Amino acid sequence: MKRIIEILSWLSLVLIVVAPTLFYAGRISLELNKTLMLIATVTWFASALCWMGREKKA
């Protein structure tokens, strides 16, 4: 399960880079860009909390 959440987190980061690039190239509208960026940001923060920075205590 942790691996799936980690992959989802990385895919969200990719979308954060790809969405503005598509907007700059004129392939998507500003509204779609804003929506994709919002979804990707929320998804990244939610999924990153599940696997980043938590080390098991001995």
GROMACS elastic network, one bead per residue, 0.5 to 0.9 nm:
[ bonds ]
;  ai    aj funct       b0    kb
    1     4     6  0.52399   500
    1     5     6  0.64258   500
    1     6     6  0.86709   500
    2     5     6  0.51984   500
    2     6     6  0.61451   500
    2     7     6  0.87096   500
    2    50     6  0.75711   500
    2    51     6  0.66414   500
    3     7     6  0.62196   500
    3     8     6  0.86162   500
    3    51     6  0.86710   500
    4     7     6  0.51414   500
    4     8     6  0.62019   500
    4     9     6  0.86189   500
    5     9     6  0.61469   500
    5    10     6  0.87391   500
    5    47     6  0.58017   500
    5    48     6  0.77837   500
    5    50     6  0.74021   500
    5    51     6  0.75277   500
    6     9     6  0.50299   500
    6    10     6  0.63802   500
    6    11     6  0.86975   500
    6    47     6  0.70098   500
    6    48     6  0.71378   500
    6    50     6  0.82728   500
    6    51     6  0.66908   500
    6    52     6  0.86796   500
    7    10     6  0.51396   500
    7    11     6  0.61585   500
    7    12     6  0.85852   500
    8    11     6  0.50707   500
    8    12     6  0.61837   500
    8    13     6  0.87685   500
    8    43     6  0.79196   500
    8    44     6  0.76476   500
    8    47     6  0.70193   500
    8    48     6  0.89251   500
    9    12     6  0.51303   500
    9    13     6  0.65020   500
    9    14     6  0.88591   500
    9    40     6  0.87434   500
    9    43     6  0.69951   500
    9    45     6  0.79999   500
    9    46     6  0.83831   500
    9    47     6  0.55085   500
    9    48     6  0.59869   500
   10    13     6  0.50842   500
   10    14     6  0.63452   500
   10    15     6  0.87353   500
   10    44     6  0.77003   500
   10    48     6  0.89221   500
   11    15     6  0.62477   500
   11    16     6  0.86785   500
   11    40     6  0.83817   500
   11    44     6  0.84270   500
   12    15     6  0.50472   500
   12    16     6  0.62839   500
   12    17     6  0.88980   500
   12    37     6  0.89791   500
   12    39     6  0.83213   500
   12    41     6  0.70250   500
   12    42     6  0.88168   500
   12    43     6  0.64526   500
   12    44     6  0.54923   500
   13    16     6  0.50091   500
   13    17     6  0.66438   500
   13    18     6  0.87733   500
   13    40     6  0.69930   500
   13    41     6  0.78509   500
   13    44     6  0.67921   500
   14    17     6  0.52749   500
   14    18     6  0.60930   500
   14    19     6  0.85837   500
   14    40     6  0.86738   500
   15    19     6  0.57383   500
   15    20     6  0.86921   500
   15    36     6  0.74789   500
   15    37     6  0.73605   500
   15    40     6  0.62574   500
   15    41     6  0.89720   500
   16    19     6  0.58787   500
   16    20     6  0.72604   500
   16    36     6  0.77513   500
   16    37     6  0.57399   500
   16    38     6  0.88386   500
   16    40     6  0.60820   500
   16    41     6  0.71790   500
   17    20     6  0.62080   500
   17    21     6  0.66302   500
   17    37     6  0.88652   500
   18    21     6  0.50630   500
   18    22     6  0.61501   500
   18    23     6  0.86593   500
   19    22     6  0.52194   500
   19    23     6  0.63001   500
   19    24     6  0.86940   500
   19    28     6  0.81447   500
   19    32     6  0.85494   500
   19    33     6  0.56929   500
   19    34     6  0.84996   500
   19    36     6  0.66138   500
   19    37     6  0.67899   500
   20    24     6  0.60254   500
   20    25     6  0.85129   500
   20    28     6  0.88993   500
   20    30     6  0.89262   500
   20    33     6  0.64217   500
   20    34     6  0.87728   500
   20    37     6  0.81345   500
   21    24     6  0.50768   500
   21    25     6  0.62121   500
   21    26     6  0.86760   500
   21    27     6  0.88231   500
   22    25     6  0.50673   500
   22    26     6  0.62867   500
   22    27     6  0.52697   500
   22    28     6  0.59697   500
   22    29     6  0.88206   500
   22    33     6  0.81240   500
   23    26     6  0.50478   500
   23    27     6  0.57494   500
   23    28     6  0.50197   500
   23    29     6  0.62501   500
   23    30     6  0.66555   500
   23    32     6  0.86179   500
   23    33     6  0.64134   500
   24    27     6  0.76473   500
   24    28     6  0.83608   500
   25    28     6  0.80256   500
   26    29     6  0.72741   500
   28    31     6  0.83576   500
   28    32     6  0.64033   500
   28    33     6  0.67001   500
   29    32     6  0.53210   500
   29    33     6  0.62092   500
   29    34     6  0.87234   500
   30    34     6  0.61741   500
   30    35     6  0.86195   500
   31    34     6  0.51326   500
   31    35     6  0.62167   500
   31    36     6  0.86438   500
   32    35     6  0.50276   500
   32    36     6  0.60648   500
   32    37     6  0.84672   500
   33    36     6  0.51903   500
   33    37     6  0.60583   500
   33    38     6  0.85454   500
   34    37     6  0.51398   500
   34    38     6  0.61136   500
   34    39     6  0.86229   500
   35    38     6  0.51734   500
   35    39     6  0.61875   500
   35    40     6  0.85406   500
   36    39     6  0.51740   500
   36    40     6  0.59960   500
   36    41     6  0.84530   500
   37    40     6  0.51235   500
   37    41     6  0.59740   500
   37    42     6  0.85559   500
   38    41     6  0.51907   500
   38    42     6  0.61678   500
   38    43     6  0.84330   500
   39    42     6  0.53591   500
   39    43     6  0.60022   500
   39    44     6  0.84864   500
   40    43     6  0.50786   500
   40    44     6  0.59608   500
   40    45     6  0.86131   500
   41    44     6  0.51305   500
   41    45     6  0.62396   500
   41    46     6  0.85654   500
   42    45     6  0.53042   500
   42    46     6  0.61005   500
   42    47     6  0.85052   500
   43    46     6  0.51865   500
   43    47     6  0.59588   500
   43    48     6  0.82732   500
   44    47     6  0.52318   500
   44    48     6  0.57043   500
   44    49     6  0.84048   500
   45    48     6  0.52607   500
   45    49     6  0.62666   500
   46    49     6  0.56604   500
   46    50     6  0.71998   500
   47    50     6  0.54337   500
   47    51     6  0.72216   500
   47    52     6  0.87835   500
   48    51     6  0.55793   500
   48    52     6  0.55512   500
   48    53     6  0.87936   500
   49    52     6  0.58734   500
   49    53     6  0.78965   500
   49    54     6  0.86619   500
   50    53     6  0.87556   500
   50    54     6  0.82130   500
   51    54     6  0.65732   500
   52    55     6  0.84919   500
